[in-house]
Amino acid sequence: METIKLTLPDGSEKEFPKGVTPYKVAESISRRLADEALAAMHNDSIVEMHRPIENDGSFRLLKFEDPEGKYVYWHSTSHVMAHAIEELFPGAKFGVGPPVDNGFYYDVDVDKRLSDEDLKLIEKKMEEIVERGEKFEREVLPKEKAIEFFRKKNDPYKLELLDEIDGNNEVVSLYHEGGFTDLCRGPHLPDTQRIKHFKLLSVSGSYWRGSSDRQMLQRVYGVSSPKKKYIDEYLERLEEAKRRDHRKLGRDLDLFMFNEISPGAPFWLPRGMIVFRELEKFIREELDGTGYDEISTPILVKKKLWQQSGHWDHYQENMFLLDVEDETFSLKPMNCPESTYVYKNKLRSYKDLPIRLSEIGRLHRNEISGALGGMFRVRQITMDDAHLFVRPDQILDEIDKLLELIIKVYTIFGFEPTFSLATRPEDSMGDPALWEKAERSLEEALKRNQIDFALKEKDGAFYGPKIDVQIHDALGRQWQLATIQLDFQMPERFDLEYVNESGGRDRPVMIHRAVFGSFERFIGILVEHYAGAFPTWLAPVQAAVLPISDAHHSYAAAVVQRLKEAGVRVENDLRNEKIGYKIREWETQKVPYMLIVGNKELENKSVSVRKHHEGDTGSQDLEEFIAVVTDEIKLKKL
């Protein structure tokens, strides 16, 4: 009998008959483990519990706690949801139904607008399907057979997906579960009874394939788990997320607003502009003295620039185009091509490199209206961009400095970054050998800095691979922020050169980087992460002075003046209201410090200090308080 060797997570090797299933492997360890496991990882692939394994390799069983385990669990639940919808609404047609970061969704085409009551009916039908314990059965068949099946079923969305698969002789997989069949790569759970708890959350509109000129479908969201506790905690997090919603807090705290007169672009209000300017000041201070030169390039640029850079072929659908005097222009979606013109402005020597050009540039990207979402998806963005032009021998040192910068900046905001290496996408340009060289350089930089990283295959920019940096916020949500992109293509396309030591000409390498990503998105994330209660250094109003009565107005004015002289952003609340009312009002405005002044404070030249969320912290000498708060601001304490 032929055998295979599987390497278990503890490093031990076990021998099994060729064709063994993950279920049998798990059973050889423990029957309970076999019943709890959702799927397995064999080498780099997720394998269903009853799928035969034919080759040697690494092996580990997946539970719900594993990201891959959640993927299988949520994918299977979306399949059951689609089955329930088809039973309740005969003739329903289905787009795609993937697992996402926190659950799953399915895009469906039914002949009515789904309501909350419909979601309850779908949940009840799902319970029936789960109770049946129907198996997920995979069938591999020629593409033409699958087309025949979905043509009979009259499902245009699945037919369109099948049509995009090259070659009539290609094989595809269908999954059967009871009376429901879906076009699907899998993997799935062994059967529906593994799905213990689920909750359908909401319905929203979604254009098919994300295009506004296509059919509007209904996207049904849900979440599921083997334990009810996970669902309860998730629903609590959703409620907390609503409380922290940056769009609501942006209005309540007078930070920014949106208006249909300019969809997808924020109107920055005075207090929001303070946060914006503090971030600008902060990032400029970090770059000053480290060899960066700040530039600014035009917003409106001729089409020929984007043709030369490759954006015209790879990014045109995201650009705003204008006809000016019989010539096509666009609002720039990127800063990088124009920075090459600054580089080429004069002859460069090998001694001049590295050249680090930073730019806080205003960009415009033509996002479809359905994708816009507060500050997280806008058409007008401001990036803390930089483009570094380096010799090949300087690449690793420069990436080291960038990684150090990113970690330092994120630590100040209380974020712990994680890293990914994104490799060459299918829609790429340039010499594959240069791509390979760039990917090796980024990987080496991460490894020599002892940074663990995930691999995001085929997720690089069209002109180069990149290191992506993610953070988790107070609610545990992951956000993609900073990026470091290594680019051998742009210097080729724009014929960038420097004079080498021998007097000849060499190409520089271009590094693209952003730390915040975009100011808009970063500020939106900060608002939700801090629930609007910014650290003192970033707060629009750092202290509010609250006189108890009119008799204390003069002393309150003196306190305000002294705070302003010390550089503290302060407001004086002279309203004819009771002190308790004023305290409650400023608490909702999330000001870090409230300074209450009355007879006692006037007599002692002190202030009674209340901290946001902490309450009364006692009386303090005014100068002592100023020393504390200015130190907090200077050190950017959380």
Order of alpha helices (4+ residues) and beta strands (2+ residues): beta-beta-alpha-alpha-beta-beta-beta-alpha-beta-beta-beta-alpha-beta-alpha-alpha-beta-beta-beta-beta-alpha-alpha-beta-beta-alpha-beta-beta-alpha-alpha-beta-beta-alpha-beta-beta-alpha-beta-alpha-beta-beta-beta-alpha-beta-beta-beta-alpha-beta-alpha-beta-alpha-beta-alpha-beta-beta-alpha
